[in-house]
Amino acid sequence: MEAFKYIFWILAFYLIVTLSIRLYWYFKDGYFQISWAAEWFLAAVSCVGIFAVAYNTAILNRGFWWFVLFLILLSTVLRLRNDITSQQLHQLSKSQLLFVYSLMLLFTAPIAIGVFINAANLSNIWGSS
């Protein structure tokens, strides 16, 4: 679970940077989308789930983490099916498209895996159940 400590700190740094950038855009240009807040909140909750796995701490309950895992997977599917995203992806070459999908996988997979480990109790955070 040592790797999840690094993932937690990288994700926490990412959350701070993205929140700062989005707040800057909001105060500078008044530009804001509610989906940004929802995705940021989901990433923040996922960060807490990664913390639970990395530091072997039971936070909230397993049912909640199953729900968070469902939301992570649902938001990924919805992001890929979004009209604007699909239009932008159709403009890319195959190598660029592969690169974008790889970046999405590199970001989403560790989060989903960490939340799954937490929800499924693979690290025995919740004790024997």
C-alpha atoms as an extended CHARMM CRD file, in Angstrom:
* protein
*
       129  EXT
         1         1  MET       CA              0.0000000000        0.0000000000        0.0000000000  PROA      1               0.0000000000
         2         2  GLU       CA              3.0580000000        2.2390000000       -0.0220000000  PROA      2               0.0000000000
         3         3  ALA       CA              2.3370000000        3.2280000000       -3.6400000000  PROA      3               0.0000000000
         4         4  PHE       CA             -1.0310000000        4.6240000000       -2.5850000000  PROA      4               0.0000000000
         5         5  LYS       CA              0.7100000000        7.0750000000       -0.2540000000  PROA      5               0.0000000000
         6         6  TYR       CA              2.4180000000        8.5820000000       -3.3050000000  PROA      6               0.0000000000
         7         7  ILE       CA             -0.8170000000        8.5030000000       -5.2770000000  PROA      7               0.0000000000
         8         8  PHE       CA             -2.6010000000       10.2670000000       -2.4020000000  PROA      8               0.0000000000
         9         9  TRP       CA             -0.0570000000       13.0980000000       -2.2560000000  PROA      9               0.0000000000
        10        10  ILE       CA             -0.0010000000       13.4970000000       -6.0470000000  PROA      10              0.0000000000
        11        11  LEU       CA             -3.8000000000       13.6020000000       -6.1230000000  PROA      11              0.0000000000
        12        12  ALA       CA             -3.9330000000       16.0730000000       -3.2140000000  PROA      12              0.0000000000
        13        13  PHE       CA             -1.4700000000       18.3620000000       -5.0220000000  PROA      13              0.0000000000
        14        14  TYR       CA             -3.4740000000       18.0230000000       -8.2390000000  PROA      14              0.0000000000
        15        15  LEU       CA             -6.6870000000       18.9590000000       -6.4010000000  PROA      15              0.0000000000
        16        16  ILE       CA             -5.1190000000       22.0840000000       -4.9260000000  PROA      16              0.0000000000
        17        17  VAL       CA             -3.7050000000       23.1820000000       -8.2820000000  PROA      17              0.0000000000
        18        18  THR       CA             -6.9280000000       22.5680000000      -10.2190000000  PROA      18              0.0000000000
        19        19  LEU       CA             -9.0430000000       24.3220000000       -7.5990000000  PROA      19              0.0000000000
        20        20  SER       CA             -6.6730000000       27.2890000000       -7.6780000000  PROA      20              0.0000000000
        21        21  ILE       CA             -6.8200000000       27.5000000000      -11.4800000000  PROA      21              0.0000000000
        22        22  ARG       CA            -10.5880000000       27.2360000000      -11.5800000000  PROA      22              0.0000000000
        23        23  LEU       CA            -11.0040000000       29.8600000000       -8.8600000000  PROA      23              0.0000000000
        24        24  TYR       CA             -8.6230000000       32.1230000000      -10.7670000000  PROA      24              0.0000000000
        25        25  TRP       CA            -10.7050000000       31.7310000000      -13.9500000000  PROA      25              0.0000000000
        26        26  TYR       CA            -13.8740000000       32.3850000000      -12.0160000000  PROA      26              0.0000000000
        27        27  PHE       CA            -12.6250000000       35.5770000000      -10.3590000000  PROA      27              0.0000000000
        28        28  LYS       CA            -10.7990000000       36.8210000000      -13.4690000000  PROA      28              0.0000000000
        29        29  ASP       CA            -13.3820000000       36.0940000000      -16.1970000000  PROA      29              0.0000000000
        30        30  GLY       CA            -16.4470000000       34.9060000000      -14.3000000000  PROA      30              0.0000000000
        31        31  TYR       CA            -16.1460000000       31.5930000000      -16.1820000000  PROA      31              0.0000000000
        32        32  PHE       CA            -17.4740000000       28.5820000000      -14.2870000000  PROA      32              0.0000000000
        33        33  GLN       CA            -19.2260000000       25.3150000000      -15.0520000000  PROA      33              0.0000000000
        34        34  ILE       CA            -21.1270000000       23.2910000000      -12.4620000000  PROA      34              0.0000000000
        35        35  SER       CA            -19.6300000000       20.0740000000      -13.8860000000  PROA      35              0.0000000000
        36        36  TRP       CA            -16.1950000000       21.3150000000      -12.8050000000  PROA      36              0.0000000000
        37        37  ALA       CA            -17.3500000000       21.5630000000       -9.2050000000  PROA      37              0.0000000000
        38        38  ALA       CA            -18.9590000000       18.1140000000       -9.3510000000  PROA      38              0.0000000000
        39        39  GLU       CA            -15.8500000000       16.4760000000      -10.8390000000  PROA      39              0.0000000000
        40        40  TRP       CA            -13.5720000000       18.2830000000       -8.4020000000  PROA      40              0.0000000000
        41        41  PHE       CA            -15.7340000000       17.1860000000       -5.4650000000  PROA      41              0.0000000000
        42        42  LEU       CA            -15.7140000000       13.5790000000       -6.7010000000  PROA      42              0.0000000000
        43        43  ALA       CA            -11.9070000000       13.7230000000       -7.0390000000  PROA      43              0.0000000000
        44        44  ALA       CA            -11.6520000000       15.1660000000       -3.5050000000  PROA      44              0.0000000000
        45        45  VAL       CA            -13.8390000000       12.3860000000       -2.0730000000  PROA      45              0.0000000000
        46        46  SER       CA            -11.7650000000        9.8390000000       -4.0120000000  PROA      46              0.0000000000
        47        47  CYS       CA             -8.6470000000       11.3940000000       -2.5040000000  PROA      47              0.0000000000
        48        48  VAL       CA            -10.0790000000       10.6460000000        0.9420000000  PROA      48              0.0000000000
        49        49  GLY       CA            -10.6420000000        7.0300000000       -0.1760000000  PROA      49              0.0000000000
        50        50  ILE       CA             -7.0280000000        6.7810000000       -1.3430000000  PROA      50              0.0000000000
        51        51  PHE       CA             -5.9470000000        8.2150000000        2.0300000000  PROA      51              0.0000000000
        52        52  ALA       CA             -7.9380000000        5.4830000000        3.7780000000  PROA      52              0.0000000000
        53        53  VAL       CA             -6.1010000000        2.7790000000        1.8310000000  PROA      53              0.0000000000
        54        54  ALA       CA             -2.6710000000        4.4320000000        2.0130000000  PROA      54              0.0000000000
        55        55  TYR       CA             -2.7900000000        4.9840000000        5.7640000000  PROA      55              0.0000000000
        56        56  ASN       CA             -4.9870000000        1.9700000000        6.6640000000  PROA      56              0.0000000000
        57        57  THR       CA             -7.7250000000        4.0920000000        8.2180000000  PROA      57              0.0000000000
        58        58  ALA       CA            -11.4210000000        3.2530000000        8.0770000000  PROA      58              0.0000000000
        59        59  ILE       CA            -13.2720000000        6.4120000000        7.0070000000  PROA      59              0.0000000000
        60        60  LEU       CA            -17.0740000000        6.4400000000        6.6710000000  PROA      60              0.0000000000
        61        61  ASN       CA            -18.3570000000        2.9920000000        5.6460000000  PROA      61              0.0000000000
        62        62  ARG       CA            -17.8610000000        0.4570000000        2.8870000000  PROA      62              0.0000000000
        63        63  GLY       CA            -21.2460000000        1.1370000000        1.2710000000  PROA      63              0.0000000000
        64        64  PHE       CA            -20.2630000000        4.7610000000        0.7970000000  PROA      64              0.0000000000
        65        65  TRP       CA            -17.0380000000        3.7330000000       -0.9690000000  PROA      65              0.0000000000
        66        66  TRP       CA            -18.9240000000        1.3640000000       -3.2880000000  PROA      66              0.0000000000
        67        67  PHE       CA            -21.1280000000        4.3380000000       -4.1820000000  PROA      67              0.0000000000
        68        68  VAL       CA            -18.0540000000        6.5190000000       -4.8120000000  PROA      68              0.0000000000
        69        69  LEU       CA            -16.5750000000        3.8020000000       -7.0550000000  PROA      69              0.0000000000
        70        70  PHE       CA            -19.8440000000        3.7090000000       -9.0000000000  PROA      70              0.0000000000
        71        71  LEU       CA            -19.7130000000        7.5120000000       -9.3960000000  PROA      71              0.0000000000
        72        72  ILE       CA            -16.0990000000        7.3650000000      -10.6030000000  PROA      72              0.0000000000
        73        73  LEU       CA            -16.9530000000        4.8120000000      -13.2710000000  PROA      73              0.0000000000
        74        74  LEU       CA            -20.1600000000        6.6330000000      -14.2370000000  PROA      74              0.0000000000
        75        75  SER       CA            -18.4030000000        9.9970000000      -14.5710000000  PROA      75              0.0000000000
        76        76  THR       CA            -15.7080000000        8.4000000000      -16.7340000000  PROA      76              0.0000000000
        77        77  VAL       CA            -18.3120000000        6.9070000000      -19.0680000000  PROA      77              0.0000000000
        78        78  LEU       CA            -20.2720000000       10.1670000000      -19.1910000000  PROA      78              0.0000000000
        79        79  ARG       CA            -17.1090000000       12.1490000000      -19.9060000000  PROA      79              0.0000000000
        80        80  LEU       CA            -16.2750000000        9.8690000000      -22.8290000000  PROA      80              0.0000000000
        81        81  ARG       CA            -19.8380000000       10.0610000000      -24.1690000000  PROA      81              0.0000000000
        82        82  ASN       CA            -20.0630000000       13.8500000000      -23.8320000000  PROA      82              0.0000000000
        83        83  ASP       CA            -20.7780000000       15.5320000000      -27.1930000000  PROA      83              0.0000000000
        84        84  ILE       CA            -18.1150000000       18.2090000000      -26.8080000000  PROA      84              0.0000000000
        85        85  THR       CA            -15.4930000000       15.6740000000      -25.7220000000  PROA      85              0.0000000000
        86        86  SER       CA            -16.3330000000       13.2990000000      -28.5870000000  PROA      86              0.0000000000
        87        87  GLN       CA            -16.1290000000       16.1580000000      -31.1080000000  PROA      87              0.0000000000
        88        88  GLN       CA            -12.7320000000       17.1390000000      -29.7600000000  PROA      88              0.0000000000
        89        89  LEU       CA            -11.5070000000       13.5320000000      -29.7640000000  PROA      89              0.0000000000
        90        90  HSD       CA            -12.5910000000       13.0440000000      -33.3890000000  PROA      90              0.0000000000
        91        91  GLN       CA            -10.2180000000       15.8480000000      -34.4010000000  PROA      91              0.0000000000
        92        92  LEU       CA             -7.1860000000       14.0130000000      -33.0400000000  PROA      92              0.0000000000
        93        93  SER       CA             -4.9180000000       11.6290000000      -34.8830000000  PROA      93              0.0000000000
        94        94  LYS       CA             -4.7660000000        8.0250000000      -33.6870000000  PROA      94              0.0000000000
        95        95  SER       CA             -1.5370000000        8.5990000000      -31.7830000000  PROA      95              0.0000000000
        96        96  GLN       CA             -2.9280000000       11.7330000000      -30.1150000000  PROA      96              0.0000000000
        97        97  LEU       CA             -6.1290000000        9.8740000000      -29.2440000000  PROA      97              0.0000000000
        98        98  LEU       CA             -4.1300000000        7.0220000000      -27.7290000000  PROA      98              0.0000000000
        99        99  PHE       CA             -2.1520000000        9.5570000000      -25.7070000000  PROA      99              0.0000000000
       100       100  VAL       CA             -5.3360000000       11.2030000000      -24.3630000000  PROA      100             0.0000000000
       101       101  TYR       CA             -6.8640000000        7.8370000000      -23.4470000000  PROA      101             0.0000000000
       102       102  SER       CA             -3.6060000000        6.8400000000      -21.7500000000  PROA      102             0.0000000000
       103       103  LEU       CA             -3.6340000000       10.0150000000      -19.6630000000  PROA      103             0.0000000000
       104       104  MET       CA             -7.2460000000        9.3960000000      -18.6580000000  PROA      104             0.0000000000
       105       105  LEU       CA             -6.3940000000        5.8270000000      -17.7070000000  PROA      105             0.0000000000
       106       106  LEU       CA             -3.2990000000        6.8850000000      -15.7550000000  PROA      106             0.0000000000
       107       107  PHE       CA             -5.3990000000        9.3330000000      -13.7640000000  PROA      107             0.0000000000
       108       108  THR       CA             -8.5750000000        7.3060000000      -13.2570000000  PROA      108             0.0000000000
       109       109  ALA       CA             -7.2330000000        3.7600000000      -12.7820000000  PROA      109             0.0000000000
       110       110  PRO       CA             -5.2330000000        4.3270000000       -9.5530000000  PROA      110             0.0000000000
       111       111  ILE       CA             -8.1500000000        6.2300000000       -8.0300000000  PROA      111             0.0000000000
       112       112  ALA       CA            -10.6800000000        3.5510000000       -8.9840000000  PROA      112             0.0000000000
       113       113  ILE       CA             -8.3490000000        0.7780000000       -7.8040000000  PROA      113             0.0000000000
       114       114  GLY       CA             -7.7170000000        2.5040000000       -4.4660000000  PROA      114             0.0000000000
       115       115  VAL       CA            -11.4150000000        3.1060000000       -3.8400000000  PROA      115             0.0000000000
       116       116  PHE       CA            -12.1290000000       -0.5060000000       -4.8630000000  PROA      116             0.0000000000
       117       117  ILE       CA             -9.5010000000       -1.7840000000       -2.3920000000  PROA      117             0.0000000000
       118       118  ASN       CA            -11.1570000000        0.3350000000        0.2930000000  PROA      118             0.0000000000
       119       119  ALA       CA            -14.7230000000       -0.7570000000       -0.5590000000  PROA      119             0.0000000000
       120       120  ALA       CA            -13.8950000000       -4.4390000000       -1.0470000000  PROA      120             0.0000000000
       121       121  ASN       CA            -11.8130000000       -4.4690000000        2.1680000000  PROA      121             0.0000000000
       122       122  LEU       CA             -8.8470000000       -6.0430000000        0.3770000000  PROA      122             0.0000000000
       123       123  SER       CA             -6.4480000000       -4.3110000000        2.7620000000  PROA      123             0.0000000000
       124       124  ASN       CA             -8.5390000000       -5.4100000000        5.7760000000  PROA      124             0.0000000000
       125       125  ILE       CA             -9.1670000000       -1.8170000000        6.8470000000  PROA      125             0.0000000000
       126       126  TRP       CA            -12.6180000000       -2.7010000000        8.1110000000  PROA      126             0.0000000000
       127       127  GLY       CA            -11.4880000000       -5.8120000000        9.9800000000  PROA      127             0.0000000000
       128       128  SER       CA            -12.9290000000       -9.2430000000        9.3560000000  PROA      128             0.0000000000
       129       129  SER       CA            -16.4280000000       -9.0490000000        7.9570000000  PROA      129             0.0000000000
